[in-house]
């Protein structure tokens, strides 16, 4: 394995650790606080609305982190399969600059563009 691939793998492993820590921290802070604000003219309704908004934001963030984690784990799995750096769709090599910028990339730019075009 080349030195560049070792560096990319190391970046992916570090990113996985970071994402796991972020997810753990997010989940540990998920318990709603029992503290209630005094003197609010809207009382409990305002607090419930704020809690619902926070829960929605936390759920969206958790979803994004889990999606990123899946991409990182997929890339690490590709290392194990000796297919890292190859496009999942066409099988051609992904541009090294793309992998350097986004080590978890699993599509070449042509397939990524085609996928985005078809999604519209």
C-alpha positions in Angstrom: 0.0 0.0 0.0 1.4 3.4 -0.9 2.1 6.1 1.6 -0.7 8.2 0.2 -3.2 5.4 0.7 -1.9 4.9 4.3 -2.5 8.6 4.9 -6.0 8.5 3.5 -6.8 5.4 5.5 -5.5 7.1 8.6 -7.7 10.2 7.9 -10.7 7.9 7.5 -10.0 6.1 10.8 -9.6 9.5 12.6 -12.9 10.7 11.0 -14.7 7.6 12.2 -13.4 8.2 15.7 -14.4 11.8 15.6 -17.9 11.0 14.3 -18.4 8.3 17.0 -17.5 10.8 19.7 -19.8 13.4 18.2 -22.7 10.9 18.0 -22.0 9.8 21.6 -22.0 13.4 22.8 -25.2 14.2 20.9 -27.0 11.2 22.3 -25.8 11.8 25.9 -27.2 15.4 25.7 -30.5 14.1 24.3 -32.2 14.0 27.7 -34.5 17.0 28.0 -33.6 19.2 30.9 -36.0 19.3 33.8 -35.3 22.9 34.4 -38.2 25.2 33.6 -38.1 28.9 33.0 -40.0 31.0 35.4 -42.1 34.0 34.4 -42.6 33.2 30.7 -46.0 34.6 29.5 -46.6 31.4 27.5 -45.4 29.0 30.1 -45.3 25.3 29.4 -46.3 25.7 25.7 -43.3 27.8 24.9 -41.0 25.3 26.6 -42.6 22.4 24.8 -42.2 24.1 21.5 -38.6 24.8 22.2 -38.0 21.2 23.2 -39.7 20.0 20.1 -37.5 22.3 17.9 -34.3 21.1 19.8 -35.4 17.4 19.3 -35.9 18.0 15.5 -32.5 19.7 15.2 -30.8 16.9 17.2 -32.5 14.3 15.0 -31.4 16.0 11.8 -27.8 16.3 13.1 -27.8 12.7 14.2 -29.0 11.6 10.8 -26.3 13.6 9.1 -23.6 12.1 11.4 -24.9 8.6 10.7 -24.8 9.2 7.0 -21.2 10.4 7.2 -20.3 7.4 9.4 -21.8 5.1 6.8 -19.7 6.7 4.0 -16.5 6.5 6.1 -17.2 2.8 7.0 -17.9 2.0 3.4 -14.5 3.5 2.4 -12.7 1.6 5.1 -14.5 -1.6 3.9 -13.2 -0.8 0.4 -9.7 -0.8 1.8 -10.3 -4.3 3.2 -11.6 -5.5 -0.2 -8.7 -3.8 -2.1 -11.2 -1.7 -4.1 -10.5 1.6 -2.4 -10.1 4.4 -5.0 -12.4 2.6 -7.5 -15.8 4.0 -8.5 -18.7 1.9 -7.1 -20.6 2.4 -10.4 -18.2 2.2 -13.3 -15.2 0.6 -11.6 -12.7 3.2 -12.9 -10.1 4.9 -10.7 -11.3 7.9 -8.8 -9.1 11.0 -9.3 -6.5 11.1 -6.5 -7.2 14.8 -5.9 -10.8 13.9 -5.3 -9.8 11.2 -2.8 -7.4 13.6 -1.1 -10.2 16.2 -0.7 -12.9 13.7 0.2 -11.3 10.3 1.3 -14.7 8.7 1.7 -15.6 9.4 -2.0 -16.9 6.2 -3.6 -17.9 7.6 -7.0 -15.8 9.2 -9.8 -16.8 12.7 -10.8 -18.5 11.4 -14.0 -20.7 9.0 -12.1 -21.4 11.5 -9.4 -22.5 14.1 -12.0 -24.7 11.6 -13.8 -26.3 10.5 -10.5 -27.0 14.2 -9.6 -28.4 14.8 -13.0 -30.7 11.8 -12.7 -31.8 12.9 -9.3 -33.3 16.2 -10.7 
